[in-house]
């Protein structure tokens, strides 16, 4: 059972890393054209992504799309 858990962690971790990198790229692109409070929001989101899990990254993506 432990082997299966380790394999699952590997794939989940890889997927989470990919989502994190995609979200960072999206934020960095929007940050280039943002001004004022939008720039601050994007910068804060970038900082949150570093410690975020999958649910938080999904919430950040939804937030980015709304702005």
C-alpha positions as CSV (number, residue, x, y, z in Angstrom):
1,X,0.0,0.0,0.0
2,X,2.8,2.4,0.8
3,X,4.1,2.1,-2.8
4,X,0.8,3.1,-4.2
5,X,0.6,6.1,-1.9
6,X,4.1,7.2,-3.0
7,X,3.2,6.8,-6.7
8,X,0.0,8.8,-6.1
9,X,1.9,11.6,-4.3
10,X,4.3,11.8,-7.2
11,X,1.6,12.3,-9.8
12,X,-0.5,14.6,-7.6
13,X,2.6,16.7,-6.8
14,X,3.6,16.9,-10.5
15,X,0.1,18.0,-11.5
16,X,0.1,20.6,-8.7
17,X,3.5,21.9,-9.8
18,X,2.2,22.2,-13.4
19,X,-0.9,24.1,-12.2
20,X,1.2,26.3,-10.0
21,X,3.6,27.2,-12.9
22,X,0.7,27.8,-15.3
23,X,-1.0,30.1,-12.8
24,X,2.3,32.0,-12.2
25,X,2.7,32.5,-15.9
26,X,-0.8,33.8,-16.3
27,X,-0.3,36.2,-13.3
28,X,3.0,37.5,-14.6
29,X,1.5,38.2,-18.0
30,X,-1.4,40.2,-16.4
31,X,1.0,41.9,-14.0
32,X,2.9,43.4,-16.9
33,X,-0.2,45.4,-18.0
34,X,-1.8,46.0,-14.6
35,X,-1.7,49.3,-12.8
36,X,-2.5,50.4,-9.2
37,X,-4.6,48.1,-7.2
38,X,-4.7,45.4,-9.9
39,X,-0.9,45.1,-9.7
40,X,-1.1,44.7,-6.0
41,X,-3.7,42.0,-6.2
42,X,-1.7,40.1,-8.8
43,X,1.5,40.4,-6.7
44,X,-0.3,39.1,-3.6
45,X,-1.7,36.2,-5.6
46,X,1.9,35.3,-6.8
47,X,3.0,35.2,-3.2
48,X,0.1,33.0,-2.2
49,X,0.7,30.5,-5.0
50,X,4.1,29.5,-3.4
51,X,2.3,28.0,-0.4
52,X,-1.0,27.0,-2.1
53,X,-2.5,23.6,-2.5
54,X,-4.7,22.6,-5.5
55,X,-7.9,24.1,-4.2
56,X,-6.3,27.5,-3.5
57,X,-4.7,27.5,-7.0
58,X,-8.1,26.9,-8.5
59,X,-9.6,29.7,-6.5
60,X,-6.8,32.0,-7.6
61,X,-7.4,31.1,-11.2
62,X,-11.1,31.9,-10.9
63,X,-10.2,35.2,-9.2
64,X,-7.8,36.1,-12.0
65,X,-10.4,35.4,-14.6
66,X,-12.9,37.7,-12.9
67,X,-10.5,40.7,-12.9
